[in-house]
C-alpha cells in the first residue's frame, strides 16, 4: 500500500486512524516546511517515531528534565556516532540511566513527536508498506486512537489559552509583585519556563529553548500569568519575519496612537470620549467596518487582537492582510482626528498631533526596518499633514494623494 498527498486540519488524524484500523506495517513520513517526522507502524500499532526537531530527541528530553548532564549527553552522543549505536543503549551501558527510564523517555519522545504532528495545520505525507527491522531497538506500543483523542483535547484547550496569549511574538517579564522566592510554589517544569522569561525572549523563543512542547509551555505561561508572577512587556516589534497572520505589532502601534488621542480628549469630553470611537465606525469602508466591529482602544490588547484576527480570517480575497489592516486603521485614525478637531478645535488637536508624532518617532527610532513600519509611519504622517492643513495649524506640507482621499 502506498499513500501520499497534502493534508490540512484533521486529515492527518484520519490517516493515522486508517493505518491503525487496517493494521498496517510500514512507515509514514510527514513534512511541513523544514520539519520532517517519520512514524513506524507494526500491525496497526505505533512502535517508534523520529523527528528533525531537537525538542523531540531523546537526549534533549533527558537533559531538559535533569536526568543526565550536558557533559554526559555530549560524551554519549560522540560515542554513539563513532560506534553507530543508538544513544539510549549507550546511556544504559554507561549507567547514566536505567532501562526502565529509557523505555519511559522513549515513549515520551514518540508521544511528543506525534502531538507535534497533530498540531500541524498543513503539510505533505507519504506512507509505504515496509518490513521493519526492530532488532535492538526499544520499541513502544501506542494506540493511535488514544493519541488522536488526547491531541484533540489539547488543541481545544490550546485555542482557549491563545485567547489570553494570542501571539507567540509577545514578550513577558517578571512583574516584581512577589517579594521573595519563599512565596512562590512552582514545580520543576514551571521553574524551567520562568527561568527563560527575561523581558527579551518572545513566547516562541521560550518554547524553542525550553525543549517542552507548545501546549505545555502555553499552560505554564497561563499559570504564572494568573498568579501575577509575570506580565506582558508593552513593546512588540515590527518585523518582516513576523508570521503571515501575526498582526500584534501593527495593532500595538495603532493602539498607542488611539490611546494617546483618548488620553487627550477625556477631560474635555468625559463619557463621550468612549462613544466617540464608536461613532466613527459607520463611516468606514464596508470590509473594514466588520473588522473594527468589536474593537475599542479601551479593550485589553489581547481581546482586540483576537477579534481582529478572527474577523480578518473570515474575509476572502485579501491579497495582503497586513497592508489592508494598516490602511484601514489609518482611515479610522483619520476620521477620529477629524471628528475631534470639529468638536474641540485646533489647539487641543495640535497637542494630540504632537503626541502622535512622538509615537511615530519612537517607531522610527526603535523598530527594525520593515515594509509595515514604513507604511504606518508614512501613511500617518500624511494624515497629520492633512489635518494640520485642514484646521490651519502651523505650516506643514504633505502629499496630496493617498490618505487625503479619505476627506475628499
C-alpha positions in Angstrom: 0.0 0.0 0.0 1.3 3.5 -0.9 -0.5 6.7 0.2 0.7 10.2 -0.5 -0.6 13.7 -0.8 -1.2 17.0 1.0 -3.1 17.3 4.3 -4.9 20.0 6.1 -6.6 20.2 9.5 -7.7 16.9 10.9 -6.8 14.9 7.8 -3.6 13.7 9.3 -5.5 12.2 12.3 -7.7 10.4 9.8 -4.6 8.9 8.1 -3.3 7.6 11.4 -6.7 6.1 12.2 -6.8 4.4 8.8 -3.4 2.9 9.3 -4.4 1.7 12.7 -7.7 0.2 11.6 -6.1 -1.6 8.6 -3.3 -2.9 10.9 -0.6 -1.6 8.6 3.1 -2.3 8.9 5.3 0.4 7.4 6.5 4.0 7.6 4.6 7.2 7.5 6.7 10.3 6.5 5.3 13.8 7.2 6.8 17.1 6.2 5.9 20.7 6.9 8.2 23.5 5.8 11.7 22.5 7.0 10.4 19.9 9.6 10.1 16.2 8.9 8.9 13.3 11.0 8.6 9.6 10.5 6.1 7.3 12.3 6.7 3.5 12.3 3.7 1.1 12.4 3.7 -2.6 13.3 0.4 -4.2 12.6 -1.5 -1.0 13.3 0.4 0.0 16.4 2.9 2.8 16.6 6.2 1.4 17.7 8.6 4.3 17.0 8.9 7.8 15.7 11.7 10.2 14.7 11.8 13.9 14.0 14.1 16.5 12.8 13.3 18.9 15.7 15.8 18.7 18.5 13.0 19.1 21.1 11.7 15.7 20.2 15.1 13.9 20.6 15.7 11.5 23.4 18.9 13.2 24.6 17.3 16.6 24.7 14.3 15.4 26.7 16.6 13.6 29.2 18.8 16.7 29.6 15.9 19.1 29.9 14.4 17.1 32.8 17.8 16.9 34.5 18.1 13.1 34.1 21.6 13.4 32.6 24.1 16.3 32.4 25.2 18.2 29.3 28.7 16.6 29.6 27.2 13.1 29.8 25.0 13.7 26.8 27.8 15.1 24.7 30.1 12.2 25.7 27.5 9.5 24.8 26.5 11.3 21.5 30.1 11.3 20.3 30.5 7.6 21.2 27.1 6.7 19.6 28.1 8.4 16.3 31.6 6.8 16.3 30.3 3.3 17.0 27.0 3.8 15.0 24.9 2.7 18.0 21.6 4.0 19.5 22.1 6.8 22.1 19.7 5.1 24.5 21.7 1.9 24.5 24.9 3.8 25.3 23.3 5.7 28.1 22.1 2.5 29.7 25.5 0.7 29.2 27.3 3.7 30.8 25.0 3.5 33.8 23.6 7.1 33.3 20.0 5.8 33.1 18.2 2.6 33.8 16.4 0.5 31.2 13.1 1.5 32.7 14.0 5.2 32.4 15.0 4.6 28.8 11.6 3.0 28.0 9.7 5.8 29.7 11.5 8.5 27.8 11.4 6.7 24.6 7.6 6.6 24.9 7.7 10.3 25.9 9.7 11.1 22.8 7.3 9.3 20.5 4.3 11.0 22.1 5.9 14.4 21.8 6.6 13.8 18.1 3.0 12.7 17.4 1.4 15.5 19.3 3.6 17.9 17.4 2.5 16.3 14.2 -1.2 16.6 15.0 -0.8 20.3 15.7 0.4 20.9 12.1 -2.3 22.6 10.1 -1.0 21.6 6.7 1.9 19.7 5.1 2.6 16.6 3.0 2.5 12.9 3.9 3.6 9.6 2.3 3.0 6.1 3.7 4.7 3.0 2.4 4.3 -0.6 3.5 7.7 -1.9 4.7 9.2 -4.6 6.8 10.6 -3.1 10.0 13.9 -4.2 11.5 13.3 -3.6 15.2 16.1 -5.7 16.4 18.0 -4.0 19.3 15.5 -1.1 19.4 13.5 0.0 22.4 10.0 0.0 20.9 6.8 1.4 22.3 3.2 0.3 22.0 1.0 3.3 21.3 -2.6 3.2 20.2 -3.1 6.0 17.6 -6.7 6.5 18.6 -5.8 7.4 22.2 -3.2 9.8 20.9 -5.7 11.4 18.5 -8.3 11.9 21.2 -5.7 13.4 23.6 -4.3 15.7 20.8 -7.9 16.9 20.0 -8.3 17.7 23.7 -5.0 19.6 23.7 -5.9 21.5 20.5 -9.2 22.6 22.1 -7.5 23.7 25.3 -4.7 25.5 23.4 -7.3 27.5 21.5 -8.6 28.8 24.8 -5.1 29.6 26.1 -4.3 31.5 23.0 -7.2 33.9 23.7 -5.0 35.1 26.6 -1.8 34.9 24.7 -2.9 35.4 21.0 0.6 35.9 19.6 3.9 34.0 20.2 5.7 37.3 19.4 4.6 38.6 22.8 7.4 39.2 25.3 6.8 38.8 29.1 8.8 39.9 32.1 8.8 39.3 35.8 6.1 41.5 37.4 8.0 42.2 40.7 4.8 41.7 42.7 6.2 38.6 44.6 8.5 39.7 47.3 10.5 36.5 47.9 11.1 33.1 46.4 9.5 31.5 49.6 6.2 32.9 48.4 6.5 31.1 45.1 5.3 27.4 44.8 6.1 26.1 41.4 7.0 22.6 40.1 10.3 21.9 38.2 8.7 22.5 34.8 7.3 25.9 35.8 10.7 27.0 37.2 12.3 26.0 34.0 10.0 28.2 31.9 10.2 31.0 34.5 14.0 31.0 34.2 13.7 31.8 30.5 11.2 34.7 30.9 13.6 37.7 31.0 11.8 40.5 29.2 13.7 39.8 25.9 12.6 36.4 24.8 9.3 36.0 22.9 6.9 33.2 23.8 8.1 31.3 20.7 11.7 31.6 21.8 10.8 30.3 25.2 9.1 27.3 23.6 12.1 26.6 21.4 14.7 27.0 24.2 12.8 25.1 26.8 12.5 21.8 25.0 8.9 21.4 26.0 6.0 21.2 23.6 3.9 24.2 22.7 0.9 23.1 24.7 2.9 22.6 27.9 4.5 26.0 27.6 1.3 27.8 27.0 -0.3 26.1 30.1 2.7 27.2 32.2 2.5 30.7 30.8 -1.2 30.9 31.7 -0.5 29.6 35.2 2.3 32.1 36.0 0.3 35.0 34.4 -2.7 34.1 36.5 -0.6 34.0 39.7 0.8 37.5 38.9 4.4 36.3 38.6 4.9 37.7 35.1 3.3 40.4 32.9 3.4 41.3 29.3 6.1 43.7 28.2 4.4 46.5 26.2 6.7 46.6 23.2 6.1 44.4 20.2 8.5 44.8 17.3 7.5 45.3 13.7 9.5 42.7 11.8 9.4 41.3 8.2 9.9 37.9 9.8 6.5 38.0 11.6 4.1 35.3 10.6 1.6 36.0 7.8 -1.3 36.2 10.2 0.5 37.9 13.1 -1.0 41.4 13.5 0.1 42.0 17.1 2.9 44.6 16.3 0.7 46.6 13.9 -2.2 46.6 16.4 0.1 47.7 19.2 1.3 50.8 17.3 -2.2 51.9 16.3 -3.5 51.2 19.8 -0.7 53.5 21.1 -1.8 56.2 18.7 -5.5 55.9 19.5 -4.8 55.7 23.3 -2.8 58.9 23.1 -5.9 60.5 21.4 -8.3 59.3 24.0 -6.0 60.4 26.9 -6.1 64.0 25.4 -9.9 64.2 25.0 -11.1 62.5 28.2 -11.0 65.7 30.3 -12.9 67.7 27.7 -15.5 65.1 26.5 -16.0 63.0 29.6 -18.0 59.9 28.9 -18.3 60.8 25.2 -14.6 60.1 24.8 -15.6 56.4 24.9 -18.5 56.7 22.5 -16.6 58.9 20.0 -14.6 55.9 18.8 -17.8 54.0 18.2 -19.4 57.0 16.3 -16.6 56.8 13.7 -17.3 53.2 12.6 -20.3 53.7 10.4 -18.2 55.9 8.1 -15.6 53.2 7.5 -15.3 51.1 4.3 -17.6 48.1 4.4 -14.8 45.5 4.7 -13.0 47.3 7.5 -16.2 48.2 9.3 -16.7 44.4 10.0 -13.0 44.1 11.2 -13.5 47.0 13.6 -16.9 45.9 14.9 -15.7 44.8 18.3 -12.5 46.9 18.5 -12.1 49.8 21.0 -8.8 51.2 22.4 -10.1 50.7 25.9 -10.3 46.9 25.4 -7.5 44.7 26.5 -4.9 44.4 23.7 -5.2 40.6 23.6 -9.0 40.9 23.2 -8.6 43.4 20.4 -6.0 41.2 18.7 -8.3 38.1 19.0 -11.3 39.8 17.5 -9.5 41.5 14.7 -7.5 38.3 13.7 -10.8 36.3 13.7 -12.5 38.9 11.5 -9.6 39.1 9.0 -9.6 35.3 8.7 -13.2 35.4 7.6 -12.7 37.9 4.8 -11.8 36.3 1.5 -9.7 37.7 -1.4 -7.4 40.0 0.7 -4.1 39.9 -1.1 -2.1 41.4 1.7 -4.0 41.3 5.1 -1.3 43.4 6.9 -1.4 46.2 4.3 -5.2 46.0 4.5 -5.1 46.4 8.3 -2.7 49.3 8.2 -4.8 51.1 5.5 -8.0 50.5 7.5 -6.6 51.7 10.8 -5.1 54.8 9.1 -8.5 55.6 7.8 -10.0 55.1 11.2 -7.4 57.4 12.9 -8.0 60.0 10.2 -11.8 60.0 10.8 -11.2 60.2 14.6 -8.9 63.1 14.3 -11.3 65.0 12.0 -14.1 64.4 14.5 -12.0 65.6 17.4 -11.0 68.7 15.5 -14.6 69.5 14.7 -15.6 69.2 18.4 -12.6 70.7 20.2 -11.0 73.0 17.7 -7.4 73.5 16.6 -5.5 74.0 19.9 -6.4 70.7 21.6 -6.0 69.0 18.2 -2.4 70.4 17.9 -1.5 68.7 21.2 -2.9 65.4 20.0 -1.0 65.6 16.8 2.2 66.3 18.7 1.7 63.2 20.8 1.1 61.1 17.7 4.3 62.4 16.3 6.1 61.2 19.4 4.6 57.7 18.9 5.8 57.6 15.3 9.2 59.0 16.3 9.6 56.0 18.7 8.6 53.6 16.0 11.1 55.2 13.5 13.9 55.2 16.1 13.5 51.8 17.8 11.6 49.5 15.5 13.5 47.4 13.0 13.1 48.3 9.3 10.2 46.6 7.6 7.6 47.4 5.0 4.9 47.5 7.7 6.9 50.1 9.7 7.4 52.3 6.6 3.7 52.2 5.6 2.4 53.0 9.1 4.8 56.0 9.5 4.3 57.4 6.0 0.5 57.0 6.0 0.1 58.5 9.5 2.4 61.4 8.6 0.3 62.1 5.6 -2.8 62.1 7.8 -1.1 64.6 10.2 -0.1 66.8 7.3 -3.7 66.9 6.0 -5.2 67.6 9.5 -2.7 70.4 10.0 -3.7 71.9 6.7 -7.5 71.5 7.1 -7.5 73.1 10.6 -4.9 75.7 9.6 -2.5 74.6 12.3 1.0 75.9 11.6 2.7 75.3 8.3 3.4 71.8 7.4 3.4 70.4 3.9 2.4 66.9 2.9 1.5 64.7 -0.1 -1.9 65.4 -1.6 -2.7 61.9 -2.5 -3.2 58.6 -0.7 -4.8 59.0 2.6 -6.1 62.5 1.7 -8.8 60.9 -0.3 -10.5 60.0 3.0 -11.5 63.6 3.4 -12.4 64.5 -0.2 
